[in-house]
């Protein structure tokens, strides 16, 4: 096929459940491409001799290579390439913001729509899982033991990379189920938990051990891992899960949640099931504050729990929203109400201490702030109420100090995040860190990129440098 012929092929759409059905269901929204459509989309790739898309991938997938094999109908080789580079392709293929990363650099996109790399990654990952595709066998054992704190995207990725290099890897997870934000933060309708479990099982097949209900900072300290438990290196990837609050009046009312608590109850604790053991308020009217993917998850979850309306309150315009375009589009289709250029002033309650409304003020955009986005400016006299019985604040998270407070020789920045050098090592020899505990709240794929990069540095350290036990 010539490039001229490839350019004539239109970008293929992702099939999705009907909006009326999915607005009341936790089943996955996107249905995935068929084999025929996946091949057709892959054939849109121009097979660039110097593919720029790879530069936009935090985990450095050889995109053009797996797409080339897919275009030729060789699903097995495409899967081998993808699994070689990415331990969690079924996850990243669903939640990675490809439109801002690999697809934004696609040469094909300069004259039309970019290749749907994310859709193709998901297709190949799902094909591999259904046809028992596996990651390459690990290298011979090195004799080195590595502890990983946290089983979120950074920890899981690092575990897969280190296990393949022959290291003995153990993940310590504070919750009762591995996956971190993948299981407690991202709803079932966007990332089915069975996908996470199957990809975690793939790591177990590589020899990765996972111990749940272990809180590093309480069950063990970092020093305990390096001494009494005999680990030669540690990777801290416990995320940044402490919620940030607006600090407005009324946050102590009944019916106010942080997004973390609300989503954890619904996702990890399965409170979406009326017969589930963990309760959650089922809102009649919900107001969710924020404009990122977590806010979008919160408001779409509220809708599925019965909120009419489920309202998103965001102080800037739609153009400034950091949430993925696809998620915003899906939310609109499902009937979510958007209140743009709207700033919450207070949460109002009834005489019994329950939420009854969110007091807001209209805004207009002024000059850009330090982030480059135009700052919202209040419009005097524009206050109004958004009726609701549940308010969910989704304005960000920060580092939980439990682990760092028990490791006083771990250097932190002024915000409480761990400082690292160019190799991902902390101020404590043999202890590395990555993901949100270093960079602050970010995307799943950036955390995965940190896990992959740091795992390579840890491998070099273990093979060439002194281990903590050898320095004694």
N, C-alpha and C positions, 0 to 999 in steps of 0.2 A: 504494500500500500504506500502510495506517495504522500508527502506532506500536504499536497494540495487536496488529496482525497480525505486525509485526516481532518483538515480544517473545515470540511463540509459537515462533519458529524457534530450535532448539537450535544451539549452537556445533558446527561441523563438525570432525571429527577429521582429522588429517593422516595419510594412508596411509603405511605404512612397511613395509620388508622384514621378513620373519619373523625373529625373534630368533636362531633356530638357524642360519639361513643367514648372517645378517650378522655373527655372532660370529666367523666365519672368513673374512670378505670385506671388502675395502676399498671396495666399491661404496657409493654414497650410501645412507644409511639412509632418510631421508624421500623420498617419491616425488613430492610435489607434488599440488595439488588439480586435479581435472578442471574443465573450463569450467563445467559445470552446478553443481558444488559450490561453486566460487569465487563464482559469481553469487549462490547461495543464502546463502553466508556474508556477502557484501557487503550483501545485503538486510537483514541483522540491524542494520546501522548506523541509528541514529535521526536522522541528518542534523541534528545539533545546530546551532542558529544561532551558537553560540559554542563550537566544538569544543575541548575541553580536551586531547584527545590530542596535538594539535600541540605543546603546551607540553612534552610529555615526549619529543619527538623532537630529538636533538642536531643533526640536519641540517635541521630545520624543513620537513619534507615536508608539503605540503598534503594531509593524510591524508583528510579528509572529502571533498575534491574528487575525488581519484583513486578512492576507494571508491564515490562516487556514480555516476561514469561506469561503473565496473565492474558495479555493481548493475543498471545499465540495459543491460548487454551491449556497451557501447562500449569495447572493449579498446584501440583505437587512441588515443582521447583520454585514457583512464586512463594509458596508457604515456607519452604526451606530458607529462602532468602530473608523473608520477614521475621521468622523465628530466630534466625541467627543474630539479627540486630535488635530485636525487641522482645522482651520476656512477657509483655502484657499487651499484645496487639489488639485483642478483642475489646480491651478497655479503652486504649488510646484511640482506636478507630471509631469509638462512640462519643467520647467526651473531649477529645483534643480540639482546640480552636484552629483547625487547619487553615481556615480562611485568613487568619492573621499570620500564619507561619509558612509552611511549605507551599500551600496553594497561592499565597501572595507573591511568591517568587517564580511561579510557573511561567515559562516563556509563552506557553499557549495562551495565557491570560492577557497578553498584550494586544491580542487581536480577537477579543471575545472572552468567553468564560474559561477559567483555568480548568485543568483536569481535576475531577473530583477525587483527589488522592485519599481523603478520609473515608469516603464510601468504599473505595477499592481495598483499603487496608482492612476495613471491617469485613468485607466479603471474603478476603483470603483468610483472615483469622477464623471466621466462622466455618469456612470450608475445612481448614486444618483441624479444628476441634471436632467436627462431625466425622472426619475421616482419620481421626487418631494421629494427626500430625504431632510430632514432638520436637522439642529443642534438641540440639546436638548433644551427644553424650559428654559428661564432664571429663576433664583432663585427669590424669592420675593424681591421687591424694598428695597434698603438699605437706601435711602434718600441722598446718596452721589452723587455729580456731578463731573464728570471727563472730562477734556478737553484734546484732543489729537491733537497735531500739526503735520499735514502731514498725507496723506492717502496712503502712500506707504506700502510695505509689513510689516514693523514693526508696523506702526500705525493701519493698518487694523487688524492685528493679536491681538494686545493689546485691540482694541475696542471689538472684538468678545469675548475675555476672560473676560473682565470686565463687559460686558453686560450680559453674562451668569451668572455672580456672583451677578447680581441684581443692578449694579450701573447704573446711568443715564449718558450715554456717548455721547459726541458731538465731532466730528472730524472737524477740520478747515483745509481746503485745499486751497492753493494759486492759483492753476490753476482752469480752468472752469469745469474739469471733475475729479472725484476721481480715485485713482489708483497709483499716483506717477510714479515711474520708470516703473511700470507694463504697463502703457499706453503711456508714452512719450519715454521710452528708449528701450523697447523690441518690435521688429517688429511683425507685424500681422502674418507672416509666421511661427513664433516660438511660439507666444502666442496670439491667437485671442482675440480681445478686448471684444467680446461678452462673453467670459469666465470670464473675469475680472468683467464685469458689472453684470453678474449673481451671482458671489460670493459676490460682494458688496451688491447686493439686498438681499442676505441671511443675511447679517449683519443688514440691515435695518429692516428685519422682526424680528430681536431680539430686536429692539428698538433703534439701533444706529442712531443718527442724523448726517447728513453730510452737512456742510456749505462750499460751494465752493467760489472762488474769495475773499477769506479772507487771507490777508498776516499778519501773526503774526510777529510783529516788526514794522508794519506800521498801519494796520487796528486796531489791538489791540497789546498791549505789554503783556508779561507774567504776570506782576503785575496787568494789567487790568483784566485778566482772573481770578486771585485769589481774587480780591477785587470787582470791579464794576460788573463783570459778575457772581460772586458767586460760582466759581468752588472750590472744596475742594482739588483737586490734578490735576497736569498737566503732561502729557507725551510728551516730545519733540522727534519727529521722522521725522524731516524735511529733512533728508538725507544729502548728500554732493554733491550738484549739480553744483558747480562752476568749470568750465573746467580748466585743467592744459595745458599750452602751452610749446612747446619745446624751444621757444626763438631763433629760427633760422631766418636768413634773409628771407624776402618775405612773412611773415605771414600776412602782411597787403594787399596783393594782392586780387583782386576779384576772387572768386572761392575757397577760403580757409574757411573751416568750423571747428568748434569743433564738436566732435561726438555728444555732447548733443544737439547742435542747429540743426544739420542735421537730427538726428533721431527724435527730437521733431517735426520738421516741417513735416516729412514724416508720423510719427505715430499718434501723438496726433492731429495735424492740418490737417492730411489726404492729404498731398501734393502729395502722390502717385497717387491720382486721378487727371488726367489732367484737370478736371473741378473744382477742389478744389480751394478755395479762397486764400489759403496761398501758395505762390510760393516757389519752390526749384529748384536749377539748376539741370537739367538732364544731367549728365556727359556723354560725348562721350568716355572719358578715365578717370578713377578715380584711385587715389593712396590713400590708407588708411594706416595710421601709427599706429602701435601697435600690440599686440599679445594676448589680452584678449577677453572675450566674446563681449564686446562693439565694439572692432575693427572688430570682425567677423560679428556682426550685421551690421556695417557700410559698409563693403565691399560687403556683400551679398545683402544689400539694393541697393547699387550702381549698382550692376549687374542687378537687377530687373528694375532699372530705365533706363537701356540701355547702361551702360558702357561696352565697348569692347576694351581693357580688363579692368577688375576690379582687381587691384593689391594690395595685402597686403604686406607692408614693415615692417619687424621685424628684430631687431638688433641681436637677438640670433637665435639658431637653432630651428627646429620644436620640439625637445625634451623638450626645456625650455618653450614652449608656455603655458600660464596659461588657455587658452581657452579650453572649453570642447572638448573632442576627437570627439564626435558625430558631433559637429558644424564644426570642421575642415574637417571631412570626407564629410559632406554635401556640404561644400564650394568647396572642390575639385571636387566633382561630378558635381557641377553646373558651373564649368569652371573658378573659381577664380584662379588668378595667384599669387603664393607665392614667394616673394623675401626674403629668409632667410639670416641671417648674413649680413644684409644690414642696414646701418645707414643714415638717412637723414641729409644732410649738409645745404641745402638751398632750398627754393621754387623759381623757376625761372619764370619770367613773360615776356609778349610781350610788344610792345611799347604802348599798350593801357591799361596796368595795369591788364591784365587777366593772370591767371596761364597758363603756357605752359609746364612745366616739374618739376620734383622733382630731385634735384641733390643729389646723394647718394654715399656712399663709402662702399666697401666690408669689412667685419669684420671676425675675427677668435676668437675662444673662448680661454680665458686665465684662470687665477686662479679664484676660487669662490669668490663672493662678500659677503656682510653682509647678504644677503638673502639666501645664500647657492648655488645660481646659478652661473655658470661660467661667468666671466665678458667678454664682447666683446671688442676686441682690434682691432684698425684700421689697414688695410693693406695698406701701402704707395703706392700711384700711382694707386689705384684701383677705382678712381672716375668714375661714369657713370650717365646718365640721364634716368629717367623713364618718358616718355611722358604722360602728363595728362592735363586735363582742370579743374579738381576738386581735391583738397587735403583735406582729413578729418583726423584730429588729434584725436586719441583715446588712449591717454597715461595716462588717469586717471582724477580724479576729486578731489576737496577739499571742505572744509566747506564754506558755504556762510555766511558772518558775519552779515547779516541784522538783524537776530533775536538776536544773542548774543551781538551785539553792543548796543541794547536797554535794555539789562539785565546785567548791570555792576557787579552785585553780583553773576553772574554765572561763576564759575571757569573754565578756559580753559587750555588745554595743549599748548605747544609751537607751535603746528601746527594749533591751532584754533579749535580743537575738544573739546566737552564738557567732563569734568571729572566727573566720577560717583563713588559711593562706591559699595560695594559688593551686595547691594540691588537695584542698578540702580538709586539711588537718587543722585541728583546733590548737589552742595554746597548750593543751595537754598531750604529750607525746603518745602516739598510738591511737589517739581518739580523733575520729573524723566526724564531720557533720554535713548535712545537706537537706534540701527541701525547704519547707516553710519555716523551720526553726532557725534557718540562716537568712533566707531572703524575705521573710514575711509572707503573708497570705498570697498565694499565686495559683497557677493552674496545675492540674494533674501532670501534664506533659513536661512542664518545667521541673517539677519534682523528680519525674522519671529521668530527665536529662542529668540532674544532679546526682542521682543514684548511679547512673551508668558511668559518668565521668569520675566520680569519687571512687567507685569500685576499681577502676583501672589504676588509680593512684594508690589505693590500699594494696592492690596486688604487687605493685612495684615496691612498696614499703616492706611488705612481708617477705618478699624474695631477696631484696637487696639491703634493707636496713636492719637495724637491731630491733628486736621485739622488746616489749616492756620487761618480760621475764629475763631476757638476756642481759639487760642493763643492770640487773641486781648484783 
